[in-house]
Amino acid sequence: MDLEKTYDGLYEILQHRAEPLRGYIARFNQEKVAIPECSIPTAISAFERGMLPDGDLYKELSKYQCKTLEDVLSRAWAQVKWEEDVASRAKAQQKKDP
């Protein structure tokens, strides 16, 4: 069993330019659960490297190092919630102001 190759697969999960953060997290988690004994530092490193470098979450994670993947994902889901709230408000405002 070649685990190194499997770990490399995590580094190949990249967030696409127009992809919502929610989609990137889902794809990353799907790949990560397929790795039996993925180390926490490897998972965190791969997750951060795969994000768009100009995104708010990338900036936050670069400033404040997380020690657990749960902490990283907690911050990621908070960012998703914020992004979706902003998008929802913008949509509601468009309907209000034709």
CORGILIN-V318552 format. One record per run of one state. SS is the DSSP state (h for helix, s for strand, l for the rest). FROM is the first residue (numbers start at 1). TO is the last residue. If there is no record, write none. Layout:
ss	from	to
SS	FROM	TO
SS	FROM	TO
This chain:
ss	from	to
l	1	2
h	3	11
l	12	20
h	21	33
l	34	39
h	40	50
l	51	55
h	56	63
l	64	68
h	69	96
l	97	98
